[in-house]
Amino acid sequence: MEELAAEIGWSRKRLWSRFRSQIGLPPKRAAKLVRFDHAVHRLALGESAARIAADSGYVDQSHLHRDVLAFTGVTPATCAGDTGLAVDGIAYAEYGALPLRLSRLAPPAMALHL
């Protein structure tokens, strides 16, 4: 953030303020949510929590576990088996993502098709 603020000629405080007003979250929280989103979609695809934690910049698997629990209220293992996740086949194509049925949000007839 410091480099970006300097590059555009704003103070760090102004950049954070503008970011928050546009996104609705402070930059650190937004970054944490993006990292979590990436990790939880990989969990849904059946990847190892340890590998995901290492690849996603978590210090260790327990930090991934803590974020998953905080954001979803369930463990990574439960999250991995949850067909209620909407996996974006375009954003996660590199992982061979297939759209999953939104079981909690729509009846089976309304499957997500990309």
C-alpha atoms as one frame of an Amber mdcrd trajectory, in Angstrom:
protein
   0.000   0.000   0.000   2.889   2.332   0.757   4.306   1.936  -2.762   0.923
   2.407  -4.414   0.191   5.513  -2.352   3.570   6.983  -3.293   3.081   6.091
  -6.954  -0.250   7.908  -7.207   0.850  10.780  -4.987  -1.522  10.146  -2.090
  -0.814   9.596   1.552  -1.272   6.075   2.899  -4.168   7.331   5.011  -5.959
   8.840   2.008  -5.477   5.686  -0.057  -6.893   3.527   2.760  -9.825   5.913
   3.154 -10.623   5.916  -0.576 -10.214   2.134  -0.768 -12.611   1.655   2.130
 -15.176   4.073   0.691 -15.110   2.300  -2.689 -14.877  -1.339  -1.542 -16.568
  -1.104   1.839 -13.696  -2.780   3.663 -10.223  -1.728   4.726  -7.481  -3.076
   2.429  -6.191  -5.697   4.892  -9.676  -7.127   5.415 -10.310  -7.185   1.662
  -6.996  -8.982   1.074  -7.860 -11.510   3.783 -11.233 -12.202   2.148  -9.667
 -12.631  -1.296  -7.120 -15.083   0.125  -9.889 -16.947   1.970 -12.087 -17.081
  -1.149  -9.252 -18.570  -3.173  -8.478 -21.135  -0.465 -12.068 -22.236   0.169
 -12.717 -22.818  -3.522  -9.634 -25.016  -3.695 -10.901 -26.907  -0.636 -14.172
 -27.519  -2.492 -12.161 -29.018  -5.335 -10.660 -31.552  -2.924  -7.149 -30.171
  -2.584  -5.144 -30.754   0.582  -5.587 -28.096   3.269  -1.846 -28.171   3.976
  -1.005 -27.534   0.299  -3.623 -24.770   0.046  -2.305 -23.089   3.199   1.255
 -23.144   1.866   0.266 -21.910  -1.603  -2.051 -19.190  -0.300   0.415 -17.485
   2.004  -0.898 -18.756   5.325   1.821 -19.252   7.932   0.586 -22.799   8.438
  -2.486 -24.990   8.147  -3.847 -23.876  11.525  -4.110 -20.279  10.260  -6.122
 -21.476   7.260  -8.300 -23.493   9.648  -8.867 -20.397  11.784  -9.930 -18.263
   8.798 -12.273 -20.921   7.413 -13.874 -21.321  10.829 -14.165 -17.546  11.318
 -15.713 -16.864   7.896 -17.945 -19.927   7.535 -18.510 -21.302  11.026 -17.377
 -24.750   9.904 -14.061 -26.574   9.629 -12.100 -26.882   6.377 -13.092 -30.566
   6.165 -16.773 -29.639   6.350 -16.241 -26.843   3.866 -14.514 -29.235   1.470
 -17.587 -31.445   1.334 -20.060 -28.580   1.018 -21.827 -28.520  -2.330 -23.324
 -25.175  -1.362 -20.226 -23.397  -2.592 -20.489 -21.700  -5.937 -17.243 -22.427
  -7.719 -16.631 -19.961 -10.495 -15.461 -22.073 -13.427 -13.976 -19.071 -15.152
 -12.024 -17.637 -12.222 -10.844 -21.073 -11.091 -10.417 -22.740 -14.503  -6.729
 -23.397 -13.842  -7.776 -25.839 -11.112 -10.259 -27.693 -13.308 -13.177 -26.141
 -11.453 -16.612 -27.403 -12.258 -19.686 -25.489 -11.155 -21.318 -26.968  -8.081
 -25.007 -26.911  -7.260 -25.996 -24.139  -4.887 -27.743 -26.539  -2.529 -28.587
 -23.993   0.153 -29.730 -21.285  -2.197 -31.630 -23.067  -4.948 -33.562 -26.290
  -5.484 -31.773 -29.054  -7.457 -33.495 -28.032 -10.688 -31.741 -24.675 -10.567
 -28.159 -25.858 -10.908 -25.472 -23.368 -11.764 -24.346 -23.750 -15.360 -21.465
 -21.825 -16.858
